[in-house]
Each structure stands twice: as structure tokens, then as C-alpha cells.
Amino acid sequence: MAIDFSRLLPLGWSPFHSSQLSLEQLDTVRPARVVQVGRGRYRVHDGTDVLTAVLSGRLQRESSDLPTVGDWVLLAAGHAVIVARLERRTLIARREAGGAAAQAIAANIDLMVIVSGLDAGFNLHRIERYLVLAAQADVTSLVLLTKSDLVADPGAAIAQVRTRLPATAEVLAVNALRDPLVERLAPWLGMGNTLVVVGSSGVGKSTVVNNLAGHAAQATGTTRRDAKGRHTTTARVLIRLAGGACIIDVPGMREVGLVGEGGVARQFGSIAALAAGCRFADCTHGTEPGCAVRAAVERGDVEADAWMHYLKLSQEERQSIPEHERRRRGRVFGRMVRKALATKEKNR
């Protein structure tokens, strides 16, 4: 069976995915991308049609990491049955609400669009949490400040957000109802690129998606008087844009818990670099003597609010590591300390 890979390119197919297919598989399977998940059913796009597929019995039994929106899967030839999930280039994940397990949000993402309204719901710390999720996944970030028409000086908010952005990220203030977002986001809307739109309910995510799509692809709603939004997006869904990019709209998240590790250090790169100069390798930047980070805060080189949020997110990230792994690392560190002390004593 010949697979026309050119039809998959607008959906984000890449050499990374092609390399996972063997010549033998090309006769028995066909690739498709998951565009929506719900109640054990998967809506997938094979480059020509959108199909409703189900997992094979073997995949249900043997895999604990099932496909999510944005995943590339393999369908059995002639059947809408998912027999395998291809390895992901990137994965956006958070801690499951009310639990400790990781919840996959979207896969094979090129850009995370973090939407925050410039109304009473603006929250710099929440934006920063999303930036950490993007950093963990090694995904580029764009902060989109919506409702710019509601404030006298959007530039002040832009400047505030810029102080927390990594070098690879950008921030824009927009009126999502009226601004030509296809033009303003043109650098990120290339053929085959996949964007995921995240943020709290009511910030205007669906309005952003509809603006980019050029039609009402997603339902929109009003914001409550307390600036908290109503859930208008109820399921994650991948939408193809006319210019060739794909965009995934995600329901508003009340909790943005961290899982895994590495994202905090990447997001707070300047603080992490200072931490390398601390007297103790396991410095928590609290009360230990010789803390380079705390010294920088006292000098005014590091913003106190950024430092406090760094401490909070670092602790949360450490707690997301399973207890048995924390104990193993403690034992390894203990052996390193004992070995160093023994060597020092021997050389006296």
C-alpha cells in the first residue's frame, strides 16, 4: 500500500515520524494524526479524511501511555483501528488535577500560545507556570495578552511579562476580536507547524482560535463579573488553519501543576546560573550560608518576586519526583559526600 506522505505534511508530519516506519509496515498500516479524544473514541485525520477510530485490544492492554490530541498513530490497513502510537517530538503535560500523575495535554507541539487577559484576571505567576510547562517540553512560547482595548497602557503589561520571558519567547498585546492575528502571528504559522493555545477560562482562547481560523471554529462566551471565565471549550481539538498550520484549543485549566523536572531551571535560567555559585551543591536558597542567589536578591540583581516564585516552583517540581527516586538520589549524593570527605582526609 503506497502512502502519500505529501498529504500528511500540512498536518505536521516530519522526517522524525517517517524514521519510525519500516518498509514492512508501509504494507500493513497507515499514519494518521489524533485531532480529538473522547469516551474511548479517537477522531483522527489521515491526510484525506477525518475518521472515528478505536484502540486495538493489544494497545489497550499493553500501553499505559495512550494517545492524546496531536499524537501520530498507525491505523490498521483498511480499518479505523489504532495499533500503535509513534514516538513524540514534544509533549505538553501537567500534574493531574487533584492527583500526582502526569496528564498529557497535547503532543508534537512547536509553539505554546499562552493567553492571558489584560482585565482583572491578569496573573504573572500563572503565565510563568505555563512558561515552565513549555520549558519542560522544550517548546517555544508566545504570550498573547488579550483584551488590550480594556487597558490604557498595554505596554506596561508587556514590559512586566518581558522580565520573566526566556530569550526564545515573545509577548504581544492584542484585541482578539478585531486584530488581524494571522498577520501578527505569521512567523509561527508556517506549513505543518502546530500551536497549542492554553490559559484560564475566559481569557479569550477560543476567540483567538476563531480569529486565526477565519470562522467560528470554537464556541465563545462572556466573562463573569469577577473576570473568571465560563468553560466554552469542553474538549481538546486540533483545527487546521488555511495557511497550513494546525492549532489545538485546550479547555481552561484551573490548576497548572508541575510534573517532571528541568522546566524551572530552564525558565529561570539566570537564577539557575547563579545557583551554580552557591557554597553547597544542594542549596535550597533559603537559610544556607554562602547562597549566591540570596546574595543577588539582596543586591537587587534579582527581583524578589521572581526569586520567591522560583523557590515555590522548584519545591513543587522536586515534590513531583517519586519518593523512591528522591531516596535514590539522596543515597547517591550521600556517597559522593562521603567519598569527597575520605579523599580530603587521605590527602591531609
Helices and strands as residue ranges (DSSP letters): G 5-7, G 9-11, H 15-18, G 25-27, E 29-38, E 41-45, E 50-55, H 57-62, E 72-76, E 81-85, E 91-95, E 102-107, E 111-117, H 124-137, E 140-146, G 148-150, H 154-162, E 170-173, H 181-184, G 186-188, E 194-198, H 205-213, E 237-240, E 246-249, H 263-267, H 269-275, H 292-299, H 304-319, H 323-346
